[in-house]
């Protein structure tokens, strides 16, 4: 069963400093125990021009705007990126928002890892007695 989910891009209202990308200035991916997160620099796009979808374990990002007049002529831009979600991500909990500085942040919450406390397993005395015979 193919299922596609469109995730609305929300604009963050408060201003705060976000560290710039250390290497390429465009994208940074974080994958830790609690979440998978993509930070994509898209300063020339508004939330209405960005579409984020999730389908079959893949996050697809597409941003595009029509030609606009620029100081050197008409300018059009588009960005397409796709990221494979880790297997332990809950696809229904993927969210995105756009910071005032133009960083699109997509966050996918991971499913909780169930761990059982260690316990001592006792031998079945009846079965052990049969082994000794």
N, CA, C and O atoms as a printed pandas DataFrame, in Angstrom:
     atom_number atom_name residue_name chain_id  residue_number  x_coord  y_coord  z_coord
0              1         N          UNK        A               1    0.846   -1.172    0.000
1              2        CA          UNK        A               1    0.000    0.000    0.000
2              3         C          UNK        A               1    0.893    1.237    0.000
3              4         O          UNK        A               1    1.667    1.451    0.933
4              5         N          UNK        A               2    0.782    2.041   -1.040
5              6        CA          UNK        A               2    1.557    3.280   -1.107
6              7         C          UNK        A               2    0.774    4.380   -0.407
7              8         O          UNK        A               2   -0.417    4.567   -0.653
8              9         N          UNK        A               3    1.457    5.099    0.463
9             10        CA          UNK        A               3    0.814    6.169    1.199
10            11         C          UNK        A               3    1.722    7.379    1.171
11            12         O          UNK        A               3    2.914    7.278    1.460
12            13         N          UNK        A               4    1.165    8.510    0.826
13            14        CA          UNK        A               4    1.952    9.731    0.771
14            15         C          UNK        A               4    1.363   10.742    1.731
15            16         O          UNK        A               4    0.147   10.917    1.798
16            17         N          UNK        A               5    2.222   11.396    2.462
17            18        CA          UNK        A               5    1.791   12.386    3.438
18            19         C          UNK        A               5    2.461   13.707    3.086
19            20         O          UNK        A               5    3.681   13.755    2.930
20            21         N          UNK        A               6    1.687   14.774    2.958
21            22        CA          UNK        A               6    2.233   16.104    2.736
22            23         C          UNK        A               6    2.341   16.790    4.077
23            24         O          UNK        A               6    1.401   16.776    4.873
24            25         N          UNK        A               7    3.497   17.396    4.327
25            26        CA          UNK        A               7    3.767   18.042    5.605
26            27         C          UNK        A               7    3.812   19.547    5.390
27            28         O          UNK        A               7    4.646   20.026    4.621
28            29         N          UNK        A               8    2.934   20.313    6.051
29            30        CA          UNK        A               8    2.953   21.766    5.860
30            31         C          UNK        A               8    4.210   22.380    6.458
31            32         O          UNK        A               8    4.696   21.936    7.498
32            33         N          UNK        A               9    4.735   23.407    5.791
33            34        CA          UNK        A               9    5.908   24.129    6.274
34            35         C          UNK        A               9    5.407   25.326    7.063
35            36         O          UNK        A               9    4.663   26.162    6.551
36            37         N          UNK        A              10    5.824   25.392    8.303
37            38        CA          UNK        A              10    5.412   26.493    9.161
38            39         C          UNK        A              10    6.558   27.467    9.325
39            40         O          UNK        A              10    7.717   27.064    9.429
40            41         N          UNK        A              11    6.239   28.735    9.350
41            42        CA          UNK        A              11    7.257   29.771    9.535
42            43         C          UNK        A              11    7.405   30.054   11.022
43            44         O          UNK        A              11    6.419   30.282   11.722
44            45         N          UNK        A              12    8.635   30.038   11.492
45            46        CA          UNK        A              12    8.910   30.315   12.898
46            47         C          UNK        A              12    8.823   31.809   13.139
47            48         O          UNK        A              12    9.357   32.598   12.360
48            49         N          UNK        A              13    8.164   32.198   14.199
49            50        CA          UNK        A              13    7.916   33.609   14.458
50            51         C          UNK        A              13    9.065   34.308   15.185
51            52         O          UNK        A              13    9.352   35.470   14.896
52            53         N          UNK        A              14    9.716   33.637   16.106
53            54        CA          UNK        A              14   10.742   34.314   16.890
54            55         C          UNK        A              14   12.100   34.248   16.185
55            56         O          UNK        A              14   12.392   33.292   15.467
56            57         N          UNK        A              15   12.911   35.264   16.398
57            58        CA          UNK        A              15   14.257   35.297   15.821
58            59         C          UNK        A              15   15.246   34.749   16.831
59            60         O          UNK        A              15   15.183   35.069   18.018
60            61         N          UNK        A              16   16.151   33.929   16.356
61            62        CA          UNK        A              16   17.215   33.408   17.213
62            63         C          UNK        A              16   18.364   32.993   16.315
63            64         O          UNK        A              16   18.153   32.658   15.149
64            65         N          UNK        A              17   19.558   33.010   16.839
65            66        CA          UNK        A              17   20.741   32.666   16.050
66            67         C          UNK        A              17   20.817   31.178   15.831
67            68         O          UNK        A              17   20.715   30.390   16.772
68            69         N          UNK        A              18   20.991   30.806   14.612
69            70        CA          UNK        A              18   21.195   29.416   14.248
70            71         C          UNK        A              18   22.586   29.314   13.641
71            72         O          UNK        A              18   22.912   30.088   12.741
72            73         N          UNK        A              19   23.417   28.383   14.105
73            74        CA          UNK        A              19   24.770   28.319   13.553
74            75         C          UNK        A              19   24.745   28.020   12.058
75            76         O          UNK        A              19   23.986   27.175   11.584
76            77         N          UNK        A              20   25.589   28.731   11.340
77            78        CA          UNK        A              20   25.664   28.506    9.899
78            79         C          UNK        A              20   26.297   27.146    9.617
79            80         O          UNK        A              20   26.989   26.577   10.461
80            81         N          UNK        A              21   26.050   26.651    8.437
81            82        CA          UNK        A              21   26.587   25.348    8.055
82            83         C          UNK        A              21   28.114   25.414    8.009
83            84         O          UNK        A              21   28.689   26.342    7.440
84            85         N          UNK        A              22   28.745   24.439    8.603
85            86        CA          UNK        A              22   30.197   24.444    8.709
86            87         C          UNK        A              22   30.884   24.123    7.386
87            88         O          UNK        A              22   31.960   24.653    7.105
88            89         N          UNK        A              23   30.275   23.261    6.568
89            90        CA          UNK        A              23   30.992   22.797    5.384
90            91         C          UNK        A              23   30.425   23.346    4.081
91            92         O          UNK        A              23   31.093   24.130    3.406
92            93         N          UNK        A              24   29.210   22.953    3.714
93            94        CA          UNK        A              24   28.712   23.355    2.406
94            95         C          UNK        A              24   27.718   24.501    2.448
95            96         O          UNK        A              24   27.386   25.061    1.403
96            97         N          UNK        A              25   27.237   24.863    3.618
97            98        CA          UNK        A              25   26.317   25.971    3.710
98            99         C          UNK        A              25   24.918   25.667    3.196
99           100         O          UNK        A              25   24.071   26.560    3.177
100          101         N          UNK        A              26   24.653   24.448    2.784
101          102        CA          UNK        A              26   23.354   24.143    2.203
102          103         C          UNK        A              26   22.563   23.160    3.044
103          104         O          UNK        A              26   21.389   23.403    3.326
104          105         N          UNK        A              27   23.179   22.046    3.455
105          106        CA          UNK        A              27   22.410   21.019    4.161
106          107         C          UNK        A              27   23.226   20.386    5.283
107          108         O          UNK        A              27   24.442   20.221    5.183
108          109         N          UNK        A              28   22.518   20.039    6.352
109          110        CA          UNK        A              28   23.143   19.310    7.459
110          111         C          UNK        A              28   22.136   18.269    7.936
111          112         O          UNK        A              28   20.962   18.585    8.126
112          113         N          UNK        A              29   22.581   17.039    8.127
113          114        CA          UNK        A              29   21.708   15.952    8.555
114          115         C          UNK        A              29   22.179   15.463    9.918
115          116         O          UNK        A              29   23.361   15.179   10.112
116          117         N          UNK        A              30   21.241   15.367   10.861
117          118        CA          UNK        A              30   21.515   14.846   12.197
118          119         C          UNK        A              30   20.721   13.551   12.358
119          120         O          UNK        A              30   19.546   13.481   11.998
120          121         N          UNK        A              31   21.373   12.537   12.900
121          122        CA          UNK        A              31   20.686   11.269   13.160
122          123         C          UNK        A              31   21.165   10.768   14.515
123          124         O          UNK        A              31   22.277   10.252   14.637
124          125         N          UNK        A              32   20.314   10.922   15.541
125          126        CA          UNK        A              32   20.696   10.448   16.872
126          127         C          UNK        A              32   19.641    9.477   17.392
127          128         O          UNK        A              32   18.779    9.034   16.633
128          129         N          UNK        A              33   19.703    9.145   18.674
129          130        CA          UNK        A              33   18.801    8.142   19.257
130          131         C          UNK        A              33   17.331    8.560   19.213
131          132         O          UNK        A              33   16.450    7.714   19.062
132          133         N          UNK        A              34   17.065    9.861   19.345
133          134        CA          UNK        A              34   15.690   10.340   19.483
134          135         C          UNK        A              34   15.047   10.823   18.190
135          136         O          UNK        A              34   13.829   10.735   18.031
136          137         N          UNK        A              35   15.865   11.336   17.258
137          138        CA          UNK        A              35   15.278   11.922   16.056
138          139         C          UNK        A              35   16.252   11.926   14.883
139          140         O          UNK        A              35   17.466   11.803   15.042
140          141         N          UNK        A              36   15.666   12.073   13.709
141          142        CA          UNK        A              36   16.397   12.277   12.456
142          143         C          UNK        A              36   16.008   13.680   12.002
143          144         O          UNK        A              36   14.822   14.003   11.930
144          145         N          UNK        A              37   17.001   14.515   11.696
145          146        CA          UNK        A              37   16.693   15.899   11.373
146          147         C          UNK        A              37   17.530   16.370   10.194
147          148         O          UNK        A              37   18.723   16.079   10.102
148          149         N          UNK        A              38   16.878   17.110    9.288
149          150        CA          UNK        A              38   17.548   17.700    8.133
150          151         C          UNK        A              38   17.405   19.208    8.243
151          152         O          UNK        A              38   16.308   19.717    8.472
152          153         N          UNK        A              39   18.520   19.929    8.080
153          154        CA          UNK        A              39   18.520   21.390    8.054
154          155         C          UNK        A              39   18.950   21.782    6.643
155          156         O          UNK        A              39   20.067   21.478    6.225
156          157         N          UNK        A              40   18.070   22.450    5.915
157          158        CA          UNK        A              40   18.333   22.819    4.526
158          159         C          UNK        A              40   18.218   24.327    4.381
159          160         O          UNK        A              40   17.203   24.914    4.752
160          161         N          UNK        A              41   19.253   24.952    3.843
161          162        CA          UNK        A              41   19.286   26.396    3.669
162          163         C          UNK        A              41   18.480   26.770    2.419
163          164         O          UNK        A              41   18.900   26.495    1.295
164          165         N          UNK        A              42   17.320   27.400    2.627
165          166        CA          UNK        A              42   16.439   27.787    1.511
166          167         C          UNK        A              42   15.982   29.243    1.681
167          168         O          UNK        A              42   14.779   29.500    1.747
168          169         N          UNK        A              43   16.921   30.201    1.754
169          170        CA          UNK        A              43   16.550   31.578    2.101
170          171         C          UNK        A              43   15.716   32.305    1.043
171          172         O          UNK        A              43   15.097   33.326    1.345
172          173         N          UNK        A              44   15.690   31.804   -0.170
173          174        CA          UNK        A              44   14.978   32.500   -1.243
174          175         C          UNK        A              44   13.554   32.005   -1.441
175          176         O          UNK        A              44   12.882   32.415   -2.387
176          177         N          UNK        A              45   13.085   31.126   -0.556
177          178        CA          UNK        A              45   11.759   30.532   -0.711
178          179         C          UNK        A              45   10.861   30.858    0.475
179          180         O          UNK        A              45   11.327   31.001    1.606
180          181         N          UNK        A              46    9.568   30.974    0.199
181          182        CA          UNK        A              46    8.564   31.167    1.245
182          183         C          UNK        A              46    7.959   29.799    1.557
183          184         O          UNK        A              46    8.123   28.866    0.771
184          185         N          UNK        A              47    7.261   29.659    2.693
185          186        CA          UNK        A              47    6.629   28.366    2.998
186          187         C          UNK        A              47    5.681   27.885    1.899
187          188         O          UNK        A              47    5.557   26.680    1.679
188          189         N          UNK        A              48    5.016   28.804    1.213
189          190        CA          UNK        A              48    4.094   28.404    0.133
190          191         C          UNK        A              48    4.823   27.827   -1.076
191          192         O          UNK        A              48    4.218   27.130   -1.890
192          193         N          UNK        A              49    6.110   28.111   -1.197
193          194        CA          UNK        A              49    6.898   27.625   -2.340
194          195         C          UNK        A              49    7.643   26.336   -2.030
195          196         O          UNK        A              49    8.364   25.817   -2.883
196          197         N          UNK        A              50    7.478   25.812   -0.816
197          198        CA          UNK        A              50    8.184   24.604   -0.378
198          199         C          UNK        A              50    7.180   23.488   -0.149
199          200         O          UNK        A              50    6.153   23.685    0.500
200          201         N          UNK        A              51    7.486   22.307   -0.691
201          202        CA          UNK        A              51    6.642   21.134   -0.444
202          203         C          UNK        A              51    7.513   20.024    0.126
203          204         O          UNK        A              51    8.550   19.676   -0.439
204          205         N          UNK        A              52    7.075   19.474    1.257
205          206        CA          UNK        A              52    7.759   18.355    1.896
206          207         C          UNK        A              52    6.776   17.198    1.942
207          208         O          UNK        A              52    5.672   17.336    2.469
208          209         N          UNK        A              53    7.174   16.053    1.388
209          210        CA          UNK        A              53    6.311   14.874    1.411
210          211         C          UNK        A              53    7.076   13.688    1.983
211          212         O          UNK        A              53    8.304   13.631    1.918
212          213         N          UNK        A              54    6.329   12.745    2.543
213          214        CA          UNK        A              54    6.890   11.502    3.061
214          215         C          UNK        A              54    6.150   10.360    2.390
215          216         O          UNK        A              54    4.921   10.304    2.406
216          217         N          UNK        A              55    6.914    9.450    1.802
217          218        CA          UNK        A              55    6.301    8.289    1.161
218          219         C          UNK        A              55    7.290    7.136    1.173
219          220         O          UNK        A              55    8.432    7.271    0.734
220          221         N          UNK        A              56    6.831    6.001    1.682
221          222        CA          UNK        A              56    7.633    4.770    1.694
222          223         C          UNK        A              56    9.028    4.974    2.282
223          224         O          UNK        A              56   10.016    4.505    1.716
224          225         N          UNK        A              57    9.110    5.667    3.407
225          226        CA          UNK        A              57   10.385    5.847    4.092
226          227         C          UNK        A              57   11.301    6.891    3.482
227          228         O          UNK        A              57   12.483    6.942    3.821
228          229         N          UNK        A              58   10.786    7.720    2.595
229          230        CA          UNK        A              58   11.593    8.734    1.919
230          231         C          UNK        A              58   10.985   10.112    2.162
231          232         O          UNK        A              58    9.784   10.305    1.972
232          233         N          UNK        A              59   11.815   11.071    2.581
233          234        CA          UNK        A              59   11.387   12.466    2.703
234          235         C          UNK        A              59   11.828   13.165    1.425
235          236         O          UNK        A              59   13.007   13.154    1.074
236          237         N          UNK        A              60   10.872   13.769    0.737
237          238        CA          UNK        A              60   11.148   14.462   -0.519
238          239         C          UNK        A              60   10.873   15.946   -0.309
239          240         O          UNK        A              60    9.794   16.330    0.142
240          241         N          UNK        A              61   11.858   16.775   -0.641
241          242        CA          UNK        A              61   11.745   18.221   -0.472
242          243         C          UNK        A              61   11.845   18.857   -1.851
243          244         O          UNK        A              61   12.770   18.585   -2.617
244          245         N          UNK        A              62   10.872   19.707   -2.147
245          246        CA          UNK        A              62   10.896   20.420   -3.415
246          247         C          UNK        A              62   10.530   21.873   -3.158
247          248         O          UNK        A              62    9.480   22.162   -2.584
248          249         N          UNK        A              63   11.394   22.783   -3.581
249          250        CA          UNK        A              63   11.139   24.217   -3.448
250          251         C          UNK        A              63   11.344   24.859   -4.813
251          252         O          UNK        A              63   12.320   24.575   -5.508
252          253         N          UNK        A              64   10.410   25.726   -5.185
253          254        CA          UNK        A              64   10.499   26.356   -6.501
254          255         C          UNK        A              64    9.732   27.668   -6.491
255          256         O          UNK        A              64    8.669   27.778   -5.882
256          257         N          UNK        A              65   10.295   28.671   -7.185
257          258        CA          UNK        A              65    9.511   29.885   -7.424
258          259         C          UNK        A              65    9.680   30.307   -8.872
259          260         O          UNK        A              65   10.692   30.033   -9.517
260          261         N          UNK        A              66    8.658   30.977   -9.352
261          262        CA          UNK        A              66    8.631   31.435  -10.742
262          263         C          UNK        A              66    9.691   32.504  -10.970
263          264         O          UNK        A              66   10.322   32.990  -10.031
264          265         N          UNK        A              67    9.868   32.856  -12.229
265          266        CA          UNK        A              67   10.819   33.912  -12.567
266          267         C          UNK        A              67   10.442   35.203  -11.862
267          268         O          UNK        A              67    9.281   35.609  -11.817
268          269         N          UNK        A              68   11.484   35.836  -11.309
269          270        CA          UNK        A              68   11.322   37.126  -10.655
270          271         C          UNK        A              68   12.379   38.063  -11.217
271          272         O          UNK        A              68   13.478   37.628  -11.561
272          273         N          UNK        A              69   12.053   39.339  -11.312
273          274        CA          UNK        A              69   13.084   40.268  -11.783
274          275         C          UNK        A              69   14.181   40.417  -10.736
275          276         O          UNK        A              69   13.904   40.579   -9.548
276          277         N          UNK        A              70   15.416   40.360  -11.188
277          278        CA          UNK        A              70   16.576   40.563  -10.324
278          279         C          UNK        A              70   17.400   41.712  -10.854
279          280         O          UNK        A              70   17.099   42.248  -11.920
280          281         N          UNK        A              71   18.438   42.101  -10.131
281          282        CA          UNK        A              71   19.244   43.240  -10.580
282          283         C          UNK        A              71   20.076   42.915  -11.835
283          284         O          UNK        A              71   20.526   43.832  -12.521
284          285         N          UNK        A              72   20.283   41.644  -12.140
285          286        CA          UNK        A              72   21.002   41.260  -13.359
286          287         C          UNK        A              72   20.092   40.578  -14.386
287          288         O          UNK        A              72   20.576   40.046  -15.385
288          289         N          UNK        A              73   18.793   40.593  -14.148
289          290        CA          UNK        A              73   17.852   39.945  -15.054
290          291         C          UNK        A              73   16.884   39.074  -14.274
291          292         O          UNK        A              73   16.879   39.083  -13.043
292          293         N          UNK        A              74   16.072   38.326  -14.990
293          294        CA          UNK        A              74   15.096   37.458  -14.346
294          295         C          UNK        A              74   15.785   36.280  -13.655
295          296         O          UNK        A              74   16.769   35.737  -14.159
296          297         N          UNK        A              75   15.255   35.900  -12.504
297          298        CA          UNK        A              75   15.828   34.808  -11.714
298          299         C          UNK        A              75   14.726   33.806  -11.380
299          300         O          UNK        A              75   13.640   34.191  -10.945
300          301         N          UNK        A              76   15.009   32.526  -11.584
301          302        CA          UNK        A              76   14.128   31.461  -11.095
302          303         C          UNK        A              76   14.998   30.462  -10.350
303          304         O          UNK        A              76   16.158   30.243  -10.701
304          305         N          UNK        A              77   14.421   29.862   -9.318
305          306        CA          UNK        A              77   15.179   28.914   -8.499
306          307         C          UNK        A              77   14.332   27.685   -8.218
307          308         O          UNK        A              77   13.107   27.758   -8.125
308          309         N          UNK        A              78   15.016   26.552   -8.082
309          310        CA          UNK        A              78   14.340   25.340   -7.619
310          311         C          UNK        A              78   15.366   24.444   -6.939
311          312         O          UNK        A              78   16.534   24.395   -7.323
312          313         N          UNK        A              79   14.896   23.744   -5.926
313          314        CA          UNK        A              79   15.724   22.792   -5.179
314          315         C          UNK        A              79   14.914   21.526   -4.998
315          316         O          UNK        A              79   13.732   21.582   -4.659
316          317         N          UNK        A              80   15.540   20.391   -5.221
317          318        CA          UNK        A              80   14.921   19.096   -4.936
318          319         C          UNK        A              80   15.923   18.247   -4.185
319          320         O          UNK        A              80   17.065   18.083   -4.616
320          321         N          UNK        A              81   15.493   17.714   -3.071
321          322        CA          UNK        A              81   16.329   16.818   -2.267
322          323         C          UNK        A              81   15.460   15.684   -1.759
323          324         O          UNK        A              81   14.259   15.857   -1.552
324          325         N          UNK        A              82   16.062   14.538   -1.562
325          326        CA          UNK        A              82   15.356   13.390   -0.994
326          327         C          UNK        A              82   16.281   12.721    0.015
327          328         O          UNK        A              82   17.485   12.611   -0.212
328          329         N          UNK        A              83   15.708   12.274    1.135
329          330        CA          UNK        A              83   16.464   11.627    2.192
330          331         C          UNK        A              83   15.734   10.372    2.647
331          332         O          UNK        A              83   14.528   10.394    2.893
332          333         N          UNK        A              84   16.472    9.289    2.755
333          334        CA          UNK        A              84   15.922    8.027    3.265
334          335         C          UNK        A              84   15.810    8.136    4.776
335          336         O          UNK        A              84   16.783    8.445    5.464
336          337         N          UNK        A              85   14.620    7.880    5.280
337          338        CA          UNK        A              85   14.424    7.898    6.727
338          339         C          UNK        A              85   14.970    6.615    7.338
339          340         O          UNK        A              85   14.884    5.556    6.716
340          341         N          UNK        A              86   15.526    6.687    8.535
341          342        CA          UNK        A              86   15.940    5.461    9.223
342          343         C          UNK        A              86   14.717    4.577    9.482
343          344         O          UNK        A              86   13.593    5.072    9.566
344          345         N          UNK        A              87   14.942    3.287    9.605
345          346        CA          UNK        A              87   13.845    2.334    9.809
346          347         C          UNK        A              87   13.059    2.584   11.094
347          348         O          UNK        A              87   11.879    2.244   11.174
348          349         N          UNK        A              88   13.707    3.177   12.102
349          350        CA          UNK        A              88   13.038    3.357   13.394
350          351         C          UNK        A              88   12.321    4.706   13.529
351          352         O          UNK        A              88   11.997    5.125   14.640
352          353         N          UNK        A              89   12.075    5.383   12.404
353          354        CA          UNK        A              89   11.361    6.658   12.433
354          355         C          UNK        A              89    9.868    6.419   12.256
355          356         O          UNK        A              89    9.452    5.586   11.451
356          357         N          UNK        A              90    9.077    7.150   13.008
357          358        CA          UNK        A              90    7.630    7.115   12.861
358          359         C          UNK        A              90    7.247    8.140   11.788
359          360         O          UNK        A              90    7.285    9.343   12.045
360          361         N          UNK        A              91    6.880    7.677   10.597
361          362        CA          UNK        A              91    6.605    8.562    9.464
362          363         C          UNK        A              91    5.458    9.530    9.729
363          364         O          UNK        A              91    5.418   10.612    9.142
364          365         N          UNK        A              92    4.543    9.166   10.589
365          366        CA          UNK        A              92    3.404   10.051   10.868
366          367         C          UNK        A              92    3.786   11.228   11.765
367          368         O          UNK        A              92    3.005   12.167   11.917
368          369         N          UNK        A              93    4.968   11.185   12.353
369          370        CA          UNK        A              93    5.411   12.262   13.245
370          371         C          UNK        A              93    6.467   13.162   12.616
371          372         O          UNK        A              93    7.182   13.856   13.339
372          373         N          UNK        A              94    6.585   13.171   11.293
373          374        CA          UNK        A              94    7.539   14.045   10.611
374          375         C          UNK        A              94    6.945   15.449   10.556
375          376         O          UNK        A              94    5.789   15.628   10.173
376          377         N          UNK        A              95    7.747   16.444   10.944
377          378        CA          UNK        A              95    7.300   17.839   10.951
378          379         C          UNK        A              95    8.360   18.718   10.298
379          380         O          UNK        A              95    9.532   18.347   10.238
380          381         N          UNK        A              96    7.943   19.888    9.809
381          382        CA          UNK        A              96    8.902   20.827    9.233
382          383         C          UNK        A              96    8.515   22.249    9.587
383          384         O          UNK        A              96    7.344   22.556    9.809
384          385         N          UNK        A              97    9.522   23.115    9.635
385          386        CA          UNK        A              97    9.269   24.545    9.783
386          387         C          UNK        A              97   10.428   25.321    9.177
387          388         O          UNK        A              97   11.535   24.809    9.017
388          389         N          UNK        A              98   10.136   26.568    8.848
389          390        CA          UNK        A              98   11.108   27.450    8.212
390          391         C          UNK        A              98   11.468   28.549    9.197
391          392         O          UNK        A              98   10.592   29.274    9.670
392          393         N          UNK        A              99   12.750   28.677    9.507
393          394        CA          UNK        A              99   13.192   29.716   10.437
394          395         C          UNK        A              99   13.205   31.069    9.727
395          396         O          UNK        A              99   13.194   31.115    8.497
396          397         N          UNK        A             100   13.229   32.160   10.474
397          398        CA          UNK        A             100   13.299   33.493    9.853
398          399         C          UNK        A             100   14.555   33.686    8.996
399          400         O          UNK        A             100   14.572   34.538    8.108
400          401         N          UNK        A             101   15.586   32.913    9.253
401          402        CA          UNK        A             101   16.820   33.024    8.459
402          403         C          UNK        A             101   16.830   32.119    7.234
403          404         O          UNK        A             101   17.837   32.031    6.531
404          405         N          UNK        A             102   15.707   31.443    6.976
405          406        CA          UNK        A             102   15.590   30.642    5.761
406          407         C          UNK        A             102   16.124   29.230    5.875
407          408         O          UNK        A             102   16.486   28.632    4.862
408          409         N          UNK        A             103   16.184   28.681    7.072
409          410        CA          UNK        A             103   16.611   27.298    7.261
410          411         C          UNK        A             103   15.356   26.448    7.405
411          412         O          UNK        A             103   14.566   26.652    8.326
412          413         N          UNK        A             104   15.173   25.501    6.499
413          414        CA          UNK        A             104   14.077   24.556    6.591
414          415         C          UNK        A             104   14.539   23.416    7.481
415          416         O          UNK        A             104   15.547   22.771    7.193
416          417         N          UNK        A             105   13.811   23.162    8.557
417          418        CA          UNK        A             105   14.172   22.093    9.493
418          419         C          UNK        A             105   13.081   21.032    9.430
419          420         O          UNK        A             105   11.912   21.304    9.706
420          421         N          UNK        A             106   13.480   19.833    9.065
421          422        CA          UNK        A             106   12.567   18.704    9.001
422          423         C          UNK        A             106   12.971   17.744   10.108
423          424         O          UNK        A             106   14.114   17.292   10.159
424          425         N          UNK        A             107   12.036   17.437   10.986
425          426        CA          UNK        A             107   12.313   16.580   12.136
426          427         C          UNK        A             107   11.435   15.341   12.084
427          428         O          UNK        A             107   10.216   15.430   11.936
428          429         N          UNK        A             108   12.070   14.189   12.206
429          430        CA          UNK        A             108   11.352   12.908   12.251
430          431         C          UNK        A             108   11.665   12.255   13.593
431          432         O          UNK        A             108   12.814   11.923   13.882
432          433         N          UNK        A             109   10.635   12.079   14.401
433          434        CA          UNK        A             109   10.795   11.478   15.723
434          435         C          UNK        A             109   10.926    9.965   15.566
435          436         O          UNK        A             109   10.201    9.343   14.790
436          437         N          UNK        A             110   11.854    9.392   16.308
437          438        CA          UNK        A             110   12.066    7.950   16.238
438          439         C          UNK        A             110   11.140    7.208   17.196
439          440         O          UNK        A             110   10.716    7.738   18.224
440          441         N          UNK        A             111   10.848    5.989   16.831
441          442        CA          UNK        A             111   10.026    5.129   17.680
442          443         C          UNK        A             111   10.831    4.794   18.934
443          444         O          UNK        A             111   12.047    4.623   18.857
444          445         N          UNK        A             112   10.167    4.698   20.086
445          446        CA          UNK        A             112   10.918    4.360   21.303
446          447         C          UNK        A             112   11.493    2.951   21.215
447          448         O          UNK        A             112   10.849    2.019   20.735
448          449         N          UNK        A             113   12.713    2.833   21.692
449          450        CA          UNK        A             113   13.352    1.517   21.737
450          451         C          UNK        A             113   12.935    0.837   23.029
451          452         O          UNK        A             113   13.230    1.320   24.122
452          453         N          UNK        A             114   12.264   -0.260   22.895
453          454        CA          UNK        A             114   11.826   -0.984   24.083
454          455         C          UNK        A             114   12.957   -1.862   24.580
455          456         O          UNK        A             114   13.507   -2.672   23.832
456          457         N          UNK        A             115   13.293   -1.699   25.819
457          458        CA          UNK        A             115   14.305   -2.561   26.410
458          459         C          UNK        A             115   13.744   -3.111   27.715
459          460         O          UNK        A             115   13.164   -2.387   28.524
460          461         N          UNK        A             116   13.926   -4.367   27.886
461          462        CA          UNK        A             116   13.424   -5.036   29.080
462          463         C          UNK        A             116   14.526   -5.117   30.100
463          464         O          UNK        A             116   15.689   -5.295   29.739
464          465         N          UNK        A             117   14.186   -4.989   31.387
465          466        CA          UNK        A             117   15.227   -5.104   32.410
466          467         C          UNK        A             117   15.792   -6.522   32.413
467          468         O          UNK        A             117   15.099   -7.493   32.108
468          469         N          UNK        A             118   17.047   -6.605   32.762
469          470        CA          UNK        A             118   17.694   -7.908   32.830
470          471         C          UNK        A             118   17.053   -8.734   33.939
471          472         O          UNK        A             118   16.741   -8.215   35.011
472          473         N          UNK        A             119   16.860  -10.024   33.674
473          474        CA          UNK        A             119   16.314  -10.910   34.705
474          475         C          UNK        A             119   17.040  -12.248   34.612
475          476         O          UNK        A             119   17.544  -12.637   33.558
476          477         N          UNK        A             120   17.075  -12.923   35.727
477          478        CA          UNK        A             120   17.704  -14.234   35.791
478          479         C          UNK        A             120   16.676  -15.271   35.355
479          480         O          UNK        A             120   15.539  -15.271   35.828
480          481         N          UNK        A             121   17.084  -16.148   34.455
481          482        CA          UNK        A             121   16.201  -17.207   33.978
482          483         C          UNK        A             121   16.532  -18.463   34.769
483          484         O          UNK        A             121   17.666  -18.941   34.739
484          485         N          UNK        A             122   15.560  -18.986   35.462
485          486        CA          UNK        A             122   15.755  -20.165   36.300
486          487         C          UNK        A             122   15.588  -21.438   35.474
487          488         O          UNK        A             122   14.816  -21.483   34.517
488          489         N          UNK        A             123   16.331  -22.468   35.870
489          490        CA          UNK        A             123   16.203  -23.764   35.215
490          491         C          UNK        A             123   14.945  -24.458   35.716
491          492         O          UNK        A             123   14.578  -24.340   36.885
492          493         N          UNK        A             124   14.304  -25.169   34.833
493          494        CA          UNK        A             124   13.161  -26.000   35.204
494          495         C          UNK        A             124   13.756  -27.253   35.843
495          496         O          UNK        A             124   14.400  -28.054   35.165
496          497         N          UNK        A             125   13.539  -27.421   37.152
497          498        CA          UNK        A             125   14.162  -28.528   37.884
498          499         C          UNK        A             125   13.741  -29.880   37.326
499          500         O          UNK        A             125   14.542  -30.814   37.310
500          501         N          UNK        A             126   12.516  -30.000   36.876
501          502        CA          UNK        A             126   12.056  -31.281   36.321
502          503         C          UNK        A             126   12.838  -31.613   35.052
503          504         O          UNK        A             126   13.204  -32.767   34.832
504          505         N          UNK        A             127   13.091  -30.613   34.224
505          506        CA          UNK        A             127   13.807  -30.850   32.963
506          507         C          UNK        A             127   15.277  -31.138   33.240
507          508         O          UNK        A             127   15.863  -32.015   32.604
508          509         N          UNK        A             128   15.890  -30.405   34.193
509          510        CA          UNK        A             128   17.297  -30.637   34.541
510          511         C          UNK        A             128   17.473  -32.039   35.091
511          512         O          UNK        A             128   18.467  -32.703   34.798
512          513         N          UNK        A             129   16.505  -32.498   35.893
513          514        CA          UNK        A             129   16.590  -33.855   36.460
514          515         C          UNK        A             129   16.587  -34.913   35.371
515          516         O          UNK        A             129   17.271  -35.928   35.501
516          517         N          UNK        A             130   15.832  -34.699   34.296
517          518        CA          UNK        A             130   15.791  -35.659   33.189
518          519         C          UNK        A             130   17.116  -35.694   32.440
519          520         O          UNK        A             130   17.498  -36.738   31.913
520          521         N          UNK        A             131   17.825  -34.561   32.384
521          522        CA          UNK        A             131   19.115  -34.528   31.694
522          523         C          UNK        A             131   20.143  -35.362   32.437
523          524         O          UNK        A             131   21.024  -35.948   31.809
524          525         N          UNK        A             132   20.054  -35.431   33.756
525          526        CA          UNK        A             132   21.036  -36.138   34.549
526          527         C          UNK        A             132   20.832  -37.643   34.494
527          528         O          UNK        A             132   21.732  -38.393   34.870
528          529         N          UNK        A             133   19.698  -38.097   34.045
529          530        CA          UNK        A             133   19.423  -39.545   34.005
530          531         C          UNK        A             133   20.143  -40.224   32.879
531          532         O          UNK        A             133   20.018  -41.437   32.709
